[in-house]
């Protein structure tokens, strides 16, 4: 590209849903002829995609904006923090513009105002920016072999600890033919694993009353189960994230048993005590959840269950916390993330009485994670001696790092292989030789 080509720096923070927003913005920028640079000094302006969910994320986002202003001076802010009132302008009044999340058009309008579009050359004939500047699958921030597939925006729930609906709005499901079209392009580009994400994956289609769409000339209902079945026909790993525990989840378990999608469910249960769940404005009871988990395992014995829990929620008694420990002991979940309750500005839970002492929160978190590490270590130890297929994520002179069907990127465990002759994005069969509470070690099985 010419040195005259306008250059944009980009900082992407937050969850995978924010990463997809960043990918959409970057794709538009490249299609319009802007060059993306990793250097503040080389950039004509910088776009910062922020997170605003919890206090630490707000602090990180404000710090990133401040750094961009200091290093470059011309900054456009987008993302969830932009939807939280005037906090960005009050903290950093020099920013050029602020938008909320999934706001590609607004971001591009701000970019055009402060850094006009480059003039695309027509000297060598007609110029198609999407062909010449952007790969068919768009610009991605993930490695070539896996990609996030966002199927909806927003959320219809009113969980008392969460402000996501206020930041990202109500549920809006993408048309199913758009989702499948994007998935096909990703697979054609070499993606080996599709990570299905949204704020509430199991609610996909609720807002459009599960309207029937069409893909490859065939009717396809806008629902999680039918989408999962269609994705399962593409011949790559399909992994479901952020699945709310609706009854409809039961419909995808047979797909896992049949090998059409990965036997993996990421379901944020958050707690087990019925009173605390009501205070959180979450559904279900631990008894029903345990019964369903048993049924899922009867249908698909290999199913891997990941969940997240909040400890030290306002008013949580020691007995209610111990009920959560009992649930974890009985549920025997494969992967667990736990967090101390933290007040989020604008969340209804802030007004609840009896907030838990931070030291007590820390103690409860440690007790829960100690229990889960014991469970995880026991479950992983049973895999020693087994053979399994893994997907290689990284290779260096010390060997290879891969993931099994039980492991989502960046949040779950890893499989370490003492073999540097593998390739990133390659599926290989390995035999498990060792384990700890989080990870596995393996050797390649050569036929």
N, C-alpha and C positions, 0 to 999 in steps of 0.2 A: 504494500500500500504506500501511497505517497505520504511524505511527511506532513502535507497539508491536511491529511485526513483527520477530522476531529476525534479525539481520544477520550474515553470515559473510564474512570476507575469505578470499581464495584465492590461493595462489602456486603456479604450476605450472612445474616445472623438468624437464630431461631430454629424452629422445628422443620421437619421435612416438608410440611405444607408451605412454609415460607420459602424453602429451597425451590419448590416448584414455581412459586410466584417469581422468584429471581430468574429462573430459567426462561420464563415467558418474556420478562422484560429484556433480558440479554438477547433472546432470539429476535425481538423487534429491533433492538439497537443494531445488531449485526445485519439484519435484512435492510435497514435503512442506510447502511454504509459506514456506521460508526465503528471505530476500532476500540476494542476492550483492552485495557492495560492494567497490569498488577501494580504499577508504580504511581504513587501519589504525585510525584514530581512530573511525570510525563503526561498526566491526565489534564484535560481542559476543565473537567469538573468531575465530581465523585457522587455516586448514588449509594446511599446506605439503606439497606433493607433491614428493619429493626424488629425486635421482639419486645412485647410489653406485658407478658403474662404475669410474671412474679417480680418481686422487687429486685432480685439479683439480675434478672434479664433486662429490666429497665435501666439499671445502673450500667450494665455492660453496653447497652445500646447508646446511652447518653455519652459514655466514654468514647465509643467508636466514632460518634458524630463529632465530638470535640477534637479527637485526633485527626480526623479528615479535614476539619476546618483549619487546624493548626498547620497541617502539612500541605494543604492545597488551597483552602480558602473558599472554594465554590462547591457547595454541598446541597444535594436534593435528598430529602428523607422520605422513605415510604415504609409500609409495614404496620404491624399492630400498634407500635408505640404512637404512630401518627394518628391513631383513632382515639387516643386517651387525652382528649382535650387539648390544652395549649402547652403541655409540659415541654415539648420540643422547643417551641418558640420562646418560652420563658427561660429555658436553660441556655439555649443557643440562638439568640435573636438574629444571628447573621446567616442562618440557613436560607437558601434561595426559595425553597418550596417544601411543603409537607403534605403527604397523602396518607391514606389508610392502607390496609392490606388488599391484595388482589386488585390492584389499581393500575394496570399496565397503561391504559390510555392516559390517565392523569399524569403518570410519571413521564410518558413520552411528550405530552404537551409542555410540561415544565422543561424537559430537555430541549425541545425545539425552541422555546422562548430564550433560553440562556446559551444554547449552543446549536445554531441552525443546522438543519440537515446537510450532509455533504452532497455535492452534485455528482451523481453517478454517471460515469463516462459512457457515452454511446458511440465512441469512436469505432469500436470493433463490432458494431451491430447492436441489436436489442439486448438489453441487460435485464435479466431476471434475478433480483437480489436473493430470492429464496433458493435459487439453483446455484448461483455463483458464490454467495457469501454464507449461506446457512445450510447445514446438512438437513436431509429430509425430516429427521427426528427432532430438529431444533437444537439450540444450544443447551447443553446439560452440565451440571456441576458435579454429578456422580461419575464414578469410573465407567468405562464403556460397557462393562458386563452386567451392571444392574442399574435400575432406574425406578424412581418413584412415579406412580400413576395416580394422580389426584382425581377422584371421581365426583366430588361435590365440594361446595363451599358452605361455611356457616354451620349452625347447629340450632335445633329447636328446643333444647333442654335448658333448664334454669338451675343447674347445680349451684348450691349456695356458695361454694368456694371458688367459682369460676366466673370469668368475665368474657369468655370467648364469644358468646353471642353478641355482646355489646361491641366487640372489636371487629368481628367478621360477619355479623348479621345472621339471619335465619337460614335454614337449610335451603340450598339451591343445587339440585342434582344436575350434573352434566348429561346431555343427551347420550344415550347408550351407544349410538353409532359413532359419536365423536370419541368416546372413551376407547371403543374397540379399534377405531381408525388409528388413534395415537399408539395404542398397544402394538398393532401390526407394524407400524413404522419403526418402533423401538426394537422389536424382534428382528426386523429386516436389517437394522443397523448393527446387530450383533449382541443385543442385550440378552442375557441368559436368565435373568431374574427380574420379575415385575413385583414391586412392593406397592400394594394397593393401599392408599391413604385417603383420609378425609377427617373431618372432625367427628363423624359418627358413621362409620362404614355400613353398619347394618340398617341405617335409616335411608340408604340410597333408594330413591324413587318415591319415598313417602310424599314429598311435596307435589309430585306430578301424578299421584295416585297409581303408581307402578305402570305408567303409560307404556304401551307397546311401541317399540321402535323396530328398525330393520337393520340387519348387518348381513352382508353377502347375500342379499335377496331373501333372507329368512326373518320371520318375526322374532323379536327378542324383547322380553319384558324388562322394564327398568327396575330391576331388583338386584340385591346382592347375590342371591343364589344363581339367577340366570346369568348375571355378569361373570360370576366366578366360573360357571360352567363353560362359557364362551372363551374366557381367558385360558382356561385349562386345555382348550383345543389348540393353542398356539405352540405347544411343545417346549415351553420353558417353565422354570419355577414360578409359581404364583403364590404370593404370601399376603395374607390379610392382616391389616393393622387397625387399631382403634375400633374394635367391634363391640358395640354396646350389647349387653346381654339380653336382647329381645328373644322371644320364642323362635323367631325366624332364623336365628343362628343355627338351630337344629338342622335346617335344610341344607347347609353346606358340609355337614359332617360326612354324609355318604360320598360326596365328591372327593373328600380326603381319603376315605377308605378305598376308593377306586383308583387313587393315584392321579387324579386330574388336577388337583391343586395340592400344595404342600400341607401336610397334617400339622398345621401351626395356627394357633389362634392367640391374638393379642387382645385380651379383654380386661379393661381397667375396672376391677371390682370395687376398689377403693376402701371397703371395710366389710365386716361380717355381722356386726351388731345391728339389729333392726332399728333401734332408736337413733343410732348415729347415722345410719343410711337415710333415715327420714330427715334428720337435720341437714344432711348433705343434699337432700332432694334427689336421692338415687333410688333406683328400683330394686326389687328382688329381696330375698332373705337368704341367709347362709344355708338354711336347710334345703331350699329349692335349688340353690346353686350347686350344692354338693350332690344332690340327686341327678342334676343335669350332667355334671362332670362325669359321674359314674356311667350314665347312659352314653355319653360321647365316647368314653373309653371302651365301652362294650362294642360300639359300632366301628370305631377306629382305634385299635389298641396302641398304635404308634403316635397318636396325637400329642403334640407338645403345647402346653398351655403357659402363656406368659401373662402376668398381671402386674398392676401397680396398686399400692395402698398408701393411705395417708394416716400417720400416727399423730397422736396429740391434738386431734380435732377438738374445738371448744366443747367442754363439758364431758369429754371422754373419761370415764372412770377407769380405775385399775381393773375392775371386773370386766368391763366392756373391752378393754385392750386385751385381756387374757382370753376373752372369747374370740378375738381376732387371731391370737396365737393358736388356739385350738383349731380354728378353721384352717389355718395354713398347715398345721400338723396333719389334719385329715385330708385336705385337698391334694397335698403332695404336688404342688405346681412345679413346673420345670424351671421357670425363670420368674423372678420377682424383683420389682423395683419398689422402694419405699421412700417416702418423703415426710419430713416433719411438716405439719400444717403451718402455713405462712400466710398472714393476712395479705390479700391482694386489694389494692385500692379499687373501690367500687363494688366489691363482692358482698353479698348479703350476709355471709357468715361472720363478717367483721362485727356485726351487731349482736352476735350470740354471747350469752354470759359464760363465765367460768373458763376463760382461756387458760391453757395449760402452761405451767412454768417451762421455760426453754430447757432447763436441765433435765426435767422429767421427760420432755419430748425426746431429748438426745438419748436418754436411758432406754426409752421404749423402742426407739429406732434401732439401737444397738442390739437389744434383745430379739427383735423381730428378724434382723438380718443374720444374727448368729444362728437362729433356728433354721432359716432358709438355707444358709450355707451348709448346714448338716444334711438337709434334705437333698440339696443339689449335689453335694459330694457323693451321697449314697446312690442317687440316680445315675450320675455320670460313671461311677465305678462299675455299674452293671453293663456299661457299654464296652468295657475293656475286653478285647478278644473278638468283638463284632467287626464285620466289614460294612462299609457304608459309602455312599457317593457324597463327595464334597465339591465345593466350588472354590477355586483358588482366587484369593484376593490380592496376594502380594508375594513376590519372590525376590530374595537377595542371596548373598553368598553364604548366609547361615541356614538357608532352607526356605520353605514356603509356609505361608499362612493361609488357611482356608476356613470355610464355614460349612457346616452340615445343614440339612433341612431344618434342624432344630434351632438354627442361629440366624437372627436378622442382623444386618450390618450395623455396627457401631453401638448396639445395645445389648447383644447377647455374647455368648462365648465364642472361642476360636478353636480351630484344629491346627496344631503345629506339626509340620511334616519335615523330617530330616532329608530333604531332597530339593536341591536348587535347580533341577532340570525341568521343572514344570513351567507352565505359562499362565499368566494372569487371565482369568476368564475361562479357564479349562475345567471341565468336570473330570474328576479322577476317582477311582475306587481305592479306598484305603482300609487298613486294618488298625483298629484302635489298640494302642500298646500301653497307655497310661492316662491318668486323669487326676484332676484336683477338684476343688469346689466350683470352678467356673469353666475350665478349659479341658481339651483333650489333646493327646499326642498320638501320632499315627505314622504308619509306614505305607508306602504305595504298594498295592497288589498288582504286580505285573503278570499279565496272562502269558 
